[in-house]
Amino acid sequence: MLRPSVSIPRGDGWAAAPDLLLYLAEQIRSRRPSLVVEAGSGTSTLWLATALRAFGIPGRVVSLEHDAGYHERTVREADRLGLGDIAQVRLAPLEQHTVQGESWSWYAEAAWRDLSGCGLLFVDGPPGPTAPLARYPAVPLLAGALTPGALVVLDDYDRDEEKALVARWARQHPTWTLERLAHRKGTAALRLPGTEPG
């Protein structure tokens, strides 16, 4: 569908699986977001940026990455593919944040506080071993950056921790619509009310 000009590593293992990558590409094609924000970088960063280019969408991908090695690798691959103008990978070491009176470890605020107008938020980090419910802070901290009708997609929804954090998101945002997708590793997609401009 995307026909990249050079080879992109396939998504699998720790990375987003091919069925999820296809879903994300389809969402980009139909929703045409001007900003895609990704928690965790890697192969998915390259496919998200490739989708924006392939569909002629004047948007960008901003990926948050806490690991310096992964950050460097993703930046290098984006440059190799000629996607440096679309994919911005921000090094964001994990730091403590207060969310609803609780302390959580998540990406450094300096890396995301300027973001707004996000039509697609893809949550695939930080890795689970970094903290219990490690990906939970994504929604409470970035909700203000989401547009009406935006889509929040979470990978690895077949895991108990991901189910638990999605349940928290759903309780805190009862007007959002949750869809469970039978992808290889499970996917949760939450749609905000309203119409995403595209």
C-alpha positions, -999 to +999 in steps of 0.1 A: +000+000+000+028+025+009+054+013-016+085+028+002+114+036-022+139+016+000+136-013+024+121-006+058+126-032+086+094-053+092+076-047+124+077-077+147+092-089+180+093-059+203+082-036+175+046-031+163+034-061+144+025-059+107-013-060+113-011-030+136+012-011+112-014-017+085-042-004+107-022+027+116-015+034+079-052+030+071-061+054+099-036+080+086-050+076+051-086+081+062-081+107+090-052+127+075-038+139+108-014+169+107+004+156+138+010+120+148+026+116+183+042+083+191+053+072+226+084+050+219+103+051+186+115+025+161+102+007+130+067+022+136+082+057+133+094+049+098+061+035+087+040+063+102+062+089+084+061+068+052+023+068+053+021+106+057+044+109+026+027+082+005-008+098+010+004+133+005-005+145+039+014+177+050+019+164+085+047+152+108+054+124+133+069+133+167+083+103+185+093+103+221+122+080+230+139+076+264+167+053+252+197+071+236+206+040+215+171+036+201+169+073+195+201+074+175+191+043+155+157+056+146+171+090+136+197+073+114+170+051+097+147+081+091+176+100+075+184+069+053+148+068+041+147+105+034+121+110+061+140+134+084+117+162+074+086+143+085+098+122+114+111+140+144+125+117+171+130+135+204+153+121+231+131+122+263+147+105+293+122+092+318+114+116+347+088+117+375+054+133+369+024+138+392-008+125+377-039+127+399-018+129+430+003+099+421+039+098+410+046+082+376+077+078+355+073+090+319+090+109+291+106+143+300+081+171+298+105+193+278+101+168+249+063+171+246+050+202+263+049+222+230+027+196+212-008+205+201-032+195+173-025+158+176-049+137+156-033+103+162-015+092+194+002+059+192+013+045+226+040+018+224+063+029+252+079+032+276+087-005+279+067-024+305+098-033+327+105+004+333+075+007+358+041-007+366+015+005+341+044+023+324+023+036+295-006+050+315+007+086+317+004+090+280-033+100+280-035+121+312-003+140+301-011+144+264-049+147+265-047+185+261-027+181+229-054+159+212-078+173+187-116+167+187-122+133+171-086+122+176-076+085+179-055+070+207-040+036+198-023+013+223-002-017+213+001-050+234-035-049+246-034-086+252-013-079+283-029-075+317-012-042+325-023-027+292-059-038+299-057-022+333-044+011+321-069+013+293-096+007+319-083+037+338-084+058+306-119+047+299-131+056+334-115+090+332-129+098+297-164+082+296-172+100+264-144+082+245-153+051+225-131+020+230-126-005+202-107-038+209-089-051+178-079-087+174-044-080+162-015-104+169-006-087+202-039-070+208-047-034+201-069-009+219-082+021+199-100+050+217-118+076+197-125+111+211-158+127+205-160+152+176-147+152+141-110+151+134-102+178+108-085+163+078 
